[in-house]
Structures are given as structure tokens and as C-alpha cells.
């Protein structure tokens, strides 16, 4: 019985999709998400690509071919529920790291990854959860 439980836990963990990590290059992102569904073009030095993986639409901001930001949303653009937010945070943390909720600006929520290499921001409307390099400033 113990062996069956271990096998079931292994299969569940192996089936859990892995999201890319900030700092990954385009080939690493593609290996996790598959081919981009849409090239959103470039603004300045930021090139945006759209993917669908793990049940989410994902918008990736590349700077010089390196991922600096990922925006996660439900395919129907409904607000992300608490479970989806926790799933994204968990899958966006390398082994041995986690997230700590931080001070929020207004109704926005924010988290800092325990290794200090990423932050997460959920605007008040709850539609997106952005994971990004702490120093990254998105272009408007």
C-alpha cells in the first residue's frame, strides 16, 4: 500500500506543469510552454510573445532574448481566483524558494520571492498576475 501511495504522489507531481522562470531565454521558455501562439511585437527593447500553457494565457516580455516578465491570465479573462494565484506562485518558484506577501499599493497585491530574484504583482482587477525581475519596469 505504501508503494502505491508513493507511485501516485510521483505521478501527480510529474503531471504538474512547470512554468518558466524569470531569466530564462527564449529556448527555455519554448521548452516549457511550447511554440508561441502569437508574436505581440516589440516596443523599444521589449519583445512580447504570447503562449498558452498550464490552463493560462501567458504574455512574456523578453529583453535581449531573456525573460524579464510573465503575465498570467485565464483564457476567458475572468479574474484569477485564489487557487490559481497560489498555483502560479508555486510553479514560478525554483525548488527551495517560496513567496512572501508584501506591502501592496492601493488594492494591488504583491509578493517577493524568497531568493529576491522575482516579484509578483496582481493589479486590483485580478485579471493578471505578473511575475517579474525586481528591477524590471514595463513599458507603457
C-alpha positions, 0 to 999 in steps of 0.5 A: 500500500505504501508503494502505491501511495508513493507511485501516485504522489510521483505521478501527480507531481510529474503531471504538474506543469512547470512554468518558466522562470524569470531569466530564462531565454527564449529556448527555455521558455519554448521548452516549457510552454511550447511554440508561441501562439502569437508574436505581440511585437516589440516596443523599444527593447521589449519583445512580447510573445504570447503562449498558452500553457498550464490552463493560462494565457501567458504574455512574456516580455523578453529583453535581449532574448531573456525573460524579464516578465510573465503575465498570467491570465485565464483564457476567458479573462475572468479574474484569477481566483485564489487557487490559481494565484497560489498555483502560479506562485508555486510553479514560478518558484525554483525548488527551495524558494517560496513567496512572501506577501508584501506591502501592496499599493492601493488594492494591488497585491504583491509578493517577493520571492524568497531568493529576491530574484522575482516579484509578483504583482496582481493589479486590483482587477485580478485579471493578471498576475505578473511575475517579474525581475525586481528591477524590471519596469514595463513599458507603457 
